[in-house]
Amino acid sequence: MALDSAKKMEIIKEFARKDTDTGSTEVQIALLSERIKYLTEHLKVNKKDHSSRLGLLKLVGQRKRLLRYLKRKDFDTYTKVITALSIRDK
């Protein structure tokens, strides 16, 4: 299930670089993290939902690639994002 628009706008407002920013790396990582949290809770209840599990793995991989890019380009922003979203760093 996709995020509702109110929750999505709240996340965008928190992580956006400026008012009209909706596609920066930080925003994308935050939105993916929220979807990952939702799917994780869904899979705790619905253990046999393998198609959602595959979707979750794809989202985790996409977030991992975005985090690797952000770490390479702007390390300070990377540290702020992972602390705000409480994502572990290797």
C-alpha contacts under 8 A as a table, 3 or more apart, distances in Angstrom:
res1	aa1	res2	aa2	distance
2	A	35	R	7.40
3	L	7	K	6.60
3	L	8	K	6.17
3	L	35	R	7.07
4	D	7	K	5.62
4	D	8	K	6.23
5	S	8	K	4.95
5	S	9	M	6.04
6	A	9	M	5.22
6	A	10	E	6.23
7	K	10	E	5.08
7	K	11	I	6.34
8	K	11	I	5.23
8	K	12	I	6.19
8	K	31	L	7.14
9	M	12	I	4.99
9	M	13	K	6.00
10	E	13	K	5.17
10	E	14	E	6.30
11	I	14	E	5.16
11	I	15	F	6.31
11	I	27	V	7.32
11	I	30	A	6.82
11	I	31	L	6.88
12	I	15	F	5.41
12	I	16	A	5.48
12	I	21	D	7.73
12	I	22	T	6.23
12	I	27	V	5.80
12	I	31	L	7.87
13	K	16	A	5.52
13	K	19	D	7.48
15	F	26	E	6.11
15	F	27	V	5.41
15	F	30	A	7.33
16	A	19	D	6.87
16	A	20	T	7.89
16	A	21	D	5.39
16	A	22	T	6.59
16	A	24	S	7.15
16	A	26	E	7.21
16	A	27	V	6.05
17	R	21	D	6.10
17	R	24	S	7.63
18	K	21	D	5.42
21	D	24	S	6.54
22	T	27	V	6.49
23	G	27	V	6.15
23	G	28	Q	6.22
24	S	27	V	5.39
24	S	28	Q	6.30
25	T	28	Q	5.13
25	T	29	I	6.15
25	T	66	L	6.65
25	T	70	L	6.94
26	E	29	I	5.21
26	E	30	A	6.22
26	E	81	V	6.73
27	V	30	A	5.10
27	V	31	L	6.15
28	Q	31	L	5.20
28	Q	32	L	6.10
29	I	32	L	5.14
29	I	33	S	6.06
29	I	63	R	5.80
29	I	66	L	6.78
29	I	67	L	7.27
30	A	33	S	5.07
30	A	34	E	6.35
30	A	81	V	7.99
30	A	85	L	7.15
31	L	34	E	5.21
31	L	35	R	6.41
32	L	35	R	5.12
32	L	36	I	6.07
32	L	59	L	6.61
32	L	60	V	7.88
32	L	63	R	6.43
33	S	36	I	4.97
33	S	37	K	6.21
33	S	63	R	7.53
33	S	85	L	7.57
34	E	37	K	5.14
34	E	38	Y	6.34
35	R	38	Y	5.06
35	R	39	L	6.17
36	I	39	L	5.17
36	I	40	T	6.01
36	I	56	L	6.30
36	I	59	L	6.84
36	I	60	V	7.11
37	K	40	T	5.13
37	K	41	E	6.36
38	Y	41	E	5.33
38	Y	42	H	6.23
39	L	42	H	4.84
39	L	43	L	6.05
39	L	52	S	7.26
39	L	53	R	7.88
39	L	56	L	6.46
40	T	43	L	5.20
40	T	44	K	6.38
40	T	56	L	7.66
41	E	44	K	5.19
41	E	45	V	6.85
42	H	45	V	5.51
42	H	46	N	6.09
43	L	46	N	4.77
43	L	47	K	5.34
43	L	48	K	7.91
43	L	49	D	6.86
43	L	52	S	7.57
43	L	53	R	7.13
44	K	47	K	5.98
46	N	49	D	5.73
47	K	50	H	7.80
49	D	52	S	5.67
49	D	53	R	6.50
50	H	53	R	4.85
50	H	54	L	6.25
51	S	54	L	5.14
51	S	55	G	6.35
52	S	55	G	4.91
52	S	56	L	6.10
53	R	56	L	4.98
53	R	57	L	6.30
54	L	57	L	5.14
54	L	58	K	6.35
55	G	58	K	5.10
55	G	59	L	6.26
56	L	59	L	5.09
56	L	60	V	6.19
57	L	60	V	5.09
57	L	61	G	6.21
58	K	61	G	5.12
58	K	62	Q	6.21
59	L	62	Q	5.08
59	L	63	R	6.14
60	V	63	R	5.13
60	V	64	K	6.06
61	G	64	K	4.98
61	G	65	R	6.28
62	Q	65	R	5.18
62	Q	66	L	6.31
63	R	66	L	5.06
63	R	67	L	6.06
64	K	67	L	5.10
64	K	68	R	6.16
65	R	68	R	5.11
65	R	69	Y	6.25
66	L	69	Y	5.07
66	L	70	L	6.16
67	L	70	L	5.05
67	L	71	K	6.01
67	L	78	Y	7.16
68	R	71	K	5.13
68	R	72	R	6.28
69	Y	72	R	5.19
69	Y	73	K	6.20
70	L	73	K	5.11
70	L	74	D	5.60
70	L	75	F	6.81
70	L	77	T	7.52
70	L	78	Y	5.76
71	K	74	D	5.65
71	K	75	F	4.79
71	K	77	T	7.96
71	K	78	Y	5.34
72	R	75	F	6.55
74	D	77	T	5.65
74	D	78	Y	6.29
75	F	78	Y	4.87
75	F	79	T	6.28
76	D	79	T	5.33
76	D	80	K	6.43
77	T	80	K	5.05
77	T	81	V	6.14
78	Y	81	V	5.22
78	Y	82	I	6.26
79	T	82	I	5.36
79	T	83	T	6.16
80	K	83	T	5.34
80	K	84	A	6.08
81	V	84	A	5.13
81	V	85	L	6.11
82	I	85	L	5.19
82	I	86	S	5.49
82	I	87	I	4.89
82	I	88	R	7.04
82	I	89	D	7.64
83	T	86	S	4.83
83	T	87	I	6.58
